[in-house]
Amino acid sequence: VCLGCGLLVERIAGFALSGRLLASLGLALVIVVASLTTDSSSIARYTTAVVVALAVGGYASSWRRVRALRPDRWSLGVGLAIYLIAAAPVVLSGSAAFLGYFTLNDAAVHFALIDQLLSHGHDLSHVASSSYAALLHSYISTGYPIGSQVALGAVRPLVGEDVAWIFQPFMAVIVALGAVALYELLEGVVRPRSLQALCAFIAAQPGLLYAFYLEASVKELATAWIITVTVVLVFVTVRRQAGVRRVFPLVVAVAAGLDILKLAIVPWLALPVATAAVLLGWQWRHAVRRASPKRVAVVLGGVAAATFALAAPVLGSASTFLNVANAVLTAPNDLGNLAGPLQKWELFGIWPSGDFRFGPVKNIRATYALIGIAAASAVFGVLWLWRRRSFAPLLLIAGNSIAVIYLLSRASPYASAKVMAIYSVSVVLSAMLGAAALHDSGRRIEGWGLALVVAGGVLWTNAIGYHDSSVAPRGRLSELSSIDNRFAGQGPSFDNLSEEFAAHFLRRTDPVDVALSPPPARAGVARTVAQVRLPWDPDELAFSYLEQFPLLVLGRSPVSSRPPSNYQLAYEGSYYQVWKRTTSPEVLTHYPLGSELSSAAVPACAAVKKLAKLAAARHARLAYVVRSPSPALVPTLATRPPNWGEIDGDPDGLIPREGSGVVSGAIAVPQSGRYQVWLEGSFGHRMDVALNGRHVGSVEYELGPPGQFVSLGEVTLAKGAVAVTVSGPTNNLRPGYEGGDRILGPLVLTPSSLPTAVAEIDPARAASLCGRLLDWIEIVR
């Protein structure tokens, strides 16, 4: 699609562009067109058809050009190599998902916006009140930049996948196209081709920008790409013969930049666009003098009209965006997902910490030595460019430097991190050009040596970042999607886990996010701020609040209560249960029992008799659910590695740190039989569970919200003490090892024949419930 649209841009421009630019130009056109069509609710759903038609038109009008195209092996190699590096964390995890899960969950916003904008544009009248609706309104009403997102939405129907599963490949393509654009920028500047390719390859993946890729930050990646493309097009445009048509590719690129970042792109593109205007004005001065004033006015008016038309979505929301951006992005204490302001040393692309938000723990001296070498090389590289009058890379570096000086003086720590990520491309490019300068001066061995040192530092950083990346749990999120398909339109639904991506995957059931809208608890239940993300048991909620929801989407858990008797199980998968409210029985009173690690308790006989008396007075019945004991091993109370830290607000969970470890202890099995084994936690690399020395199951790549339980299967156990060991996480070269979102919680055993059926009893016989282990008691009619 991008190549076809690029050919169309080339055809309109009236001159042959470098083949390396065609796909980037095509993507820019897709961004512009998709932004225009989704700006109107009446034509938003035709976006894919429009984009495909433009691509077909490009191929049809340039068929001879297509047949003559031959890929340059060096630029093709650079693009493919960058794509493979970008793809590695997903591919080598074995799960075709997206990255940055729980590191930065902005991807949930992108998914929701793409679905909304490509189907209904900015019209939210069809969306019922829910967390999904609140999320959409908070972004669409503020003029949030959506250019790169709607471009993906435009082509998504062509592959028939949910947008979540093609989001990371889309960003990998953007990074690859950025590398090819850098290669084009260095054409005629760096020799030999192999060194030119290495410079572009490394400059396209500075550690900080790669870290933003690993947390699925599409806007920053797209911004870095479009800035490079725009600078390249400035020089492509001014080197061609006079003619208004030749500025069309540059106009498309600038318009795409505005759609990607709204008016926040202006500081980045100001110098390139001003340079183009000055140079073109100088070239056209004689033609303007000879032409009539009317013709000049018509031409300039046409160019202005075309530019304003392409940028219409940006200009229409400019005032709102500026007000919001000025308030949010300049807040001095806004850290976003950061632990603190980033150190400016990260600009050099070398920061081997695994998480860019924190400093390196190991090899600190080597890190700063490499940064020092890169800094000296960058200065040398810029001086070399100036001496050689290599204006294209100089314009990129100078324009970005001016933008950074301005933006960092105003931006919040969170916004500054984004600015630094974009600018790091120019810094690393300068460092690599220092090596090219040595090579150009005749010191070829030294030049290659310096290039490999800088490249090694960047690749070292990215290898550690790859290893510690967070891969989204495709299996669980896909199950949410299947629930959404099955129960669409039957909401609103209550999701008891703090899962931000439920806003996308359950969007047609109108879900409520308990993290964004904490529900009212029943009397006697209180939560601290640190416990806001823990799962909500149905018995914790105010009964009147729970009854508002026709659907309850509950994470499967051995310690969760059964919903009230007027809910029936409608679906059970590997991760979730869906309970659907029924018209009968009518629940008059719900008396919950149980505790944190058990859904049941033995009620006081006085309380049972009181409920029976009240039921008899109301001519009602008593309903109840019998439970069996569920023995558990709590890791914070077991033998464990001393450096595995506890979690604020969750007294039962640990954070595995510094490699593999073993948690061991014993639990008492009340009676012989078959038991299902459950392990609570959020897992990257594999954790293994053994009972009495026998391996019973393992879990890996199951990141999830606090309170998530994973079933490890069933095992036959004899009555008595059972030795339990939980070991891991295994350390290997696959991605997804360390991070604060890796949690180990309790191991729980539940009888495989665990009863959850609701039974009823006449109030006159209520005394028989005394001394029994119950989930809850209800008065029903």
Disulfide bonds with the S-S distance in Angstrom:
Cys605-Cys770 2.05
